[in-house]
Amino acid sequence: MDIQLGRGKTARRAYGIDEIALVPGGRTVDPNVTDTRWTIGGIERTIPIIASAMDGVVDVQTAIKLAQLGALGVLNLEGIQTRYDDPEPILDRIASVGKDEFVPLMQELYAEPIKEALIAKRIQEMKAGGGIAAVSATPIAAQKFGSVIAEAGADILFIQATVVSTNHVSPEGVTPLDLAKFCKEMPMPVALGNCVTYEVTLQLLEAGAAAVLVGIGPGAACTSRGVLGIGVPQATAVADCVAARDEFYAKTGQYVPIIADGGLVTGGDICKCIACGADAVMIGSPFARAAGAPGRGFHWGMATPSPVLPRGTRIKVGTTGTLEEILIGPAKLDDGTHNLLGALKTSMGTLGASTLKEMQQVEVAVAPSLLTEGKVYQKAQQLGMGK
């Protein structure tokens, strides 16, 4: 339904995750027999949760541990891990400065060039440790370092930017990355994102995406919506992009997962995204709270170091438990930020969904609240993550 903003502009009503609720059906299922398996690029995982490719969230050891637990962690190939041979002192510096010093320090630290040898080294370290070498790069970096990533043996590559499309206008003399050609030529599956519309999702699927990431700027550490004014509330964005996935599947017989990315803090948020049709979620701040997380109790946005227009913030999330407690329990907190898998399985059981496919079909009700997705940072504060 269109809403009249004024004589010259109409807008479509869209819904955030906090504005919907899930409706129980006519049966229940024991959570112990629910099946949360899903597949991305031929890689099967038992937990549909991915740790964001953010420097305060995933390093080599975190990625290895997440893979061992049945989830997935994605390493940022344009961050601290590929600019410094020993990232530990750099991460210590980031955690030690005050708010006023933070952005200038980040711009200084991220001015250090990315080193091809470190890209290869980090990928090989993840594989040698028994992990899944899932890595992330912007389209520019993918174009520049694609051969290095391939030769190092990455298992899956996420090409991520604030907005990714197959129709990019570049300055004269600059050739944009041909996503379809890149996906076809790379030896590993390539996930593409981020987007928030049906049309762009369909274009990315037709380009050969192994998965599509949905969400622009809803996360607690991202300020793209405040700086750029861009985004669609996450429940509506996921539902729109899921429609493209289903149409693509009907035409081709190829099922490509949709990953809800950003603005998700609790187990309930994850359950709602899957009920909207997502196959998995990508989260950052909940894992940044884990003991041993590279952020040392802090979480910051990927675009924070931009020398031209920083679009990120640093939030103090603290440390609330181990990676295992946050992902699979047992929970030590009752706010929904521990045992995320347990929350999903319990919700599935209560709703009568035995599998993720059945969870995608549960009834969703609109339940507007005072807390909207545009205020996810305030939500993080309520959970003790923004203090």
C-alpha positions in Angstrom: 0.0 0.0 0.0 1.4 3.4 -1.0 1.4 6.2 1.5 1.1 9.8 0.2 4.1 11.8 1.5 3.0 14.9 -0.3 1.7 15.9 -3.7 4.8 14.8 -5.5 5.9 11.6 -3.7 4.4 8.4 -2.5 6.1 5.7 -0.3 5.6 2.0 0.4 5.0 0.9 3.9 7.9 -1.4 5.0 8.4 -3.4 8.2 11.4 -3.9 10.5 12.1 -7.1 12.4 10.8 -5.6 15.6 7.4 -4.9 14.0 6.5 -8.5 13.3 5.7 -11.5 15.5 5.5 -15.2 14.7 2.1 -17.0 15.1 1.9 -20.6 16.5 0.1 -23.1 14.4 -1.9 -26.2 15.1 1.0 -28.5 16.1 4.2 -28.4 18.1 7.5 -30.3 17.6 10.1 -31.3 20.1 13.0 -28.9 19.6 15.5 -31.9 19.8 14.2 -33.3 16.5 14.2 -30.0 14.6 16.6 -29.9 11.7 18.5 -26.6 11.1 20.8 -27.8 8.3 21.3 -25.6 5.3 23.7 -25.4 2.3 25.7 -22.6 0.7 27.7 -23.2 -2.4 27.7 -26.9 -1.8 28.9 -26.5 1.8 26.5 -27.9 4.3 26.2 -26.3 7.8 24.2 -27.5 10.7 23.7 -23.9 12.1 22.2 -21.2 9.8 24.3 -18.4 11.4 27.3 -16.7 9.9 29.7 -14.4 11.7 30.1 -11.1 9.9 33.3 -10.3 8.0 34.2 -7.5 10.5 37.6 -7.0 12.2 36.1 -6.9 15.7 34.2 -10.2 15.1 36.2 -12.7 13.0 39.9 -13.6 13.0 41.5 -16.9 11.9 40.9 -18.6 15.2 37.3 -17.5 15.5 36.6 -18.7 11.9 38.1 -22.1 12.7 36.1 -22.4 16.0 32.8 -21.4 14.3 33.3 -24.0 11.6 34.0 -26.7 14.2 30.7 -25.8 15.9 28.7 -26.1 12.7 28.4 -22.4 11.8 30.5 -20.2 9.5 32.8 -17.2 10.1 33.8 -14.9 7.3 37.2 -13.1 7.4 37.5 -9.6 6.0 40.3 -9.6 3.4 40.6 -5.8 3.5 41.0 -5.4 7.2 43.7 -5.6 9.9 44.4 -9.3 9.3 45.7 -8.7 5.8 47.5 -5.4 6.4 49.6 -6.4 9.4 51.6 -9.7 9.9 50.9 -9.4 13.6 47.4 -7.9 14.1 47.3 -8.2 17.9 49.1 -4.9 18.8 46.9 -3.1 16.2 43.8 -4.5 17.8 45.0 -3.5 21.2 45.5 0.1 19.9 42.0 0.2 18.5 40.5 -0.9 21.8 42.5 1.6 23.9 41.6 4.9 22.3 38.8 7.3 23.2 35.9 8.2 21.0 37.4 11.4 19.6 40.6 9.6 18.6 38.9 6.5 17.1 38.1 7.5 13.5 41.5 9.2 12.9 43.3 6.2 14.3 41.3 3.8 12.1 42.0 5.9 9.0 45.7 5.8 9.9 45.8 2.0 10.6 43.8 1.1 7.5 46.0 3.2 5.3 48.6 0.4 5.5 48.4 -1.5 2.2 46.8 -4.9 1.9 49.5 -7.5 1.3 48.8 -10.4 -1.1 51.1 -12.7 1.0 48.9 -12.1 4.0 45.7 -12.8 2.0 47.2 -16.2 1.1 48.5 -16.8 4.6 45.2 -16.2 6.4 43.3 -18.4 4.0 45.9 -21.2 4.5 45.8 -20.7 8.2 42.0 -21.2 8.3 42.3 -24.4 6.2 45.2 -25.8 8.1 43.3 -25.3 11.4 40.4 -27.4 10.1 38.2 -24.4 9.4 36.3 -23.3 6.3 38.1 -20.6 4.5 35.2 -18.2 3.9 36.5 -14.7 3.1 35.0 -11.3 2.1 36.1 -8.5 -0.2 34.6 -5.5 -1.9 34.1 -5.6 -5.7 37.3 -3.5 -6.2 39.4 -5.8 -4.0 37.9 -8.9 -5.6 38.9 -7.6 -9.0 42.4 -6.9 -7.7 43.1 -9.9 -5.6 40.8 -12.5 -7.1 43.7 -14.6 -8.5 45.4 -14.6 -5.1 42.2 -15.7 -3.3 41.7 -18.5 -5.8 45.3 -19.7 -5.7 45.3 -19.8 -1.9 42.3 -22.2 -2.0 39.5 -20.1 -0.4 36.4 -22.3 0.0 33.9 -19.5 -0.5 34.1 -15.8 -1.4 31.7 -13.1 -0.3 31.7 -10.0 -2.4 30.2 -7.3 -0.2 29.7 -3.6 -0.3 27.1 -1.2 1.0 25.2 -1.8 -2.3 26.2 -4.3 -5.0 24.5 -4.4 -8.4 25.2 -5.8 -11.9 24.7 -2.3 -13.4 27.5 -0.1 -12.1 28.4 3.2 -13.8 32.2 3.9 -13.3 34.3 7.0 -14.1 35.8 7.1 -17.6 38.7 4.7 -18.0 37.6 2.5 -15.0 36.2 -0.9 -15.8 33.8 -2.2 -13.1 33.9 -5.8 -12.0 31.8 -8.0 -14.2 30.0 -10.0 -11.6 28.7 -12.7 -13.9 32.1 -13.2 -15.5 33.8 -13.2 -12.1 31.4 -15.8 -10.6 31.8 -18.0 -13.7 35.6 -17.9 -13.7 36.3 -18.3 -9.9 36.9 -21.9 -8.8 34.9 -21.4 -5.6 31.3 -20.3 -5.0 30.8 -16.5 -4.8 28.1 -14.9 -2.6 27.0 -11.4 -3.5 25.6 -8.5 -1.5 24.3 -6.4 -0.2 20.9 -5.6 -1.6 17.3 -5.0 -0.5 15.1 -5.3 -3.5 13.5 -8.0 -5.6 14.9 -6.6 -8.9 18.5 -6.5 -7.8 18.3 -9.9 -6.1 17.1 -11.4 -9.4 20.0 -9.8 -11.2 22.6 -11.1 -8.8 21.1 -14.6 -9.0 21.2 -14.5 -12.8 24.9 -13.4 -12.5 25.7 -16.7 -10.7 25.6 -15.8 -7.0 26.0 -18.7 -4.7 24.0 -16.7 -2.1 22.6 -13.2 -1.8 23.1 -11.1 1.3 20.2 -8.8 2.2 20.4 -5.7 4.3 21.8 -2.2 4.0 22.8 -0.3 7.1 20.6 -1.8 9.8 23.4 -3.0 12.1 24.4 -1.4 15.4 27.9 -0.7 14.1 26.9 0.7 10.7 25.8 4.2 10.2 25.0 4.0 6.5 21.3 4.8 7.0 22.2 7.9 9.1 25.0 9.1 6.7 23.5 8.1 3.4 19.8 7.7 4.2 19.8 4.3 2.3 18.0 1.1 3.4 14.8 -0.8 3.6 13.5 -2.2 6.9 14.8 -5.8 7.2 11.6 -7.8 7.3 10.3 -6.3 4.1 13.7 -6.4 2.4 14.1 -10.2 3.2 10.6 -11.0 2.0 11.1 -9.1 -1.3 14.4 -10.7 -2.0 13.0 -14.2 -1.1 10.4 -13.7 -3.8 13.2 -13.2 -6.3 14.9 -16.4 -5.0 11.7 -18.4 -5.4 11.0 -17.1 -8.9 14.6 -17.9 -9.9 14.2 -21.4 -8.6 10.9 -21.9 -10.4 12.6 -20.8 -13.7 15.9 -22.6 -13.3 15.5 -25.4 -10.7 18.5 -23.8 -8.9 17.9 -22.9 -5.3 20.2 -20.1 -4.0 20.0 -19.1 -0.3 19.1 -15.7 1.0 21.1 -14.4 3.9 19.7 -11.7 6.2 22.6 -9.5 7.1 22.6 -6.8 9.8 20.4 -5.5 12.6 20.0 -8.9 14.3 20.9 -9.1 17.9 18.8 -11.8 19.6 17.6 -15.3 18.9 14.1 -13.9 18.3 15.5 -11.6 15.5 17.1 -14.7 13.8 13.8 -16.6 14.1 11.8 -13.8 12.5 14.3 -13.5 9.6 14.0 -17.1 8.8 10.2 -16.9 9.1 10.3 -14.1 6.5 12.0 -16.6 4.2 15.7 -16.2 4.8 17.8 -19.4 4.7 20.4 -18.0 7.2 21.5 -14.9 8.9 24.8 -13.0 9.2 25.4 -11.3 12.6 28.2 -9.3 14.1 27.6 -7.7 17.5 26.5 -10.9 19.3 29.8 -12.6 18.4 31.8 -9.5 19.2 30.8 -10.1 22.8 32.5 -13.5 22.9 35.6 -14.1 25.1 38.6 -13.9 22.8 36.8 -11.9 20.1 39.4 -9.8 18.2 37.6 -6.6 19.1 38.5 -6.9 22.8 34.9 -6.0 23.8 34.4 -3.5 21.0 32.6 -3.7 17.7 33.0 -1.4 14.7 31.7 -1.0 11.1 33.5 -2.0 8.0 33.3 1.5 6.5 34.6 3.2 9.6 38.1 3.6 8.2 37.0 5.3 5.0 39.3 8.3 4.3 36.6 10.2 2.6 33.2 9.4 4.3 33.4 7.1 7.4 30.2 5.2 7.8 30.5 3.2 11.0 30.8 3.6 14.7 32.5 1.8 17.5 30.3 0.4 20.2 31.4 -1.1 23.5 29.8 -4.5 23.6 31.7 -6.0 26.5 32.3 -9.7 27.0 29.4 -11.9 28.1 30.4 -15.5 27.5 32.3 -17.9 25.3 31.7 -18.4 21.6 30.1 -21.7 22.4 27.7 -20.2 25.0 26.6 -17.5 22.6 26.1 -19.9 19.7 24.9 -23.2 21.2 24.7 -22.6 25.0 24.2 -23.2 27.7 22.9 -19.7 28.1 24.0 -17.6 31.0 21.8 -14.6 30.1 18.1 -14.4 29.6 18.0 -11.6 27.0 18.1 -13.8 23.9 21.8 -13.1 23.2 23.1 -16.6 24.3 22.3 -20.0 22.8 21.2 -18.6 19.5 20.8 -22.1 18.0 18.7 -23.2 21.0 16.4 -20.2 20.6 15.9 -21.1 16.9 15.2 -24.7 17.6 12.8 -23.9 20.5 11.0 -21.4 18.3 10.7 -23.9 15.5 9.3 -26.5 17.9 6.8 -24.1 19.3 5.7 -23.0 15.8 5.5 -26.6 14.6 8.3 -26.4 12.1 10.5 -29.4 11.8 12.9 -27.9 9.2 14.0 -24.5 8.1 11.8 -24.8 5.0 8.8 -25.3 7.3 10.0 -22.4 9.4 9.9 -20.2 6.3 6.2 -20.9 5.9 5.0 -20.0 9.4 2.4 -17.3 9.8 3.8 -13.8 10.5 1.7 -11.0 12.1 2.4 -7.3 12.1 3.0 -6.2 15.6 4.2 -2.5 15.6 6.2 -1.5 18.6 7.8 1.6 19.9 11.2 0.1 19.0 11.7 0.2 15.2 14.6 -1.3 13.2 15.9 2.2 12.6 16.7 2.4 16.3 18.7 -0.8 16.5 21.5 1.0 18.3 19.1 1.9 21.1 18.1 -1.8 21.2 21.8 -2.7 21.5 22.0 -0.3 24.5 19.1 -2.0 26.2 21.0 -5.3 25.9 24.1 -3.7 27.4 25.9 -3.6 24.0 26.1 0.1 23.4 27.4 1.4 26.8 
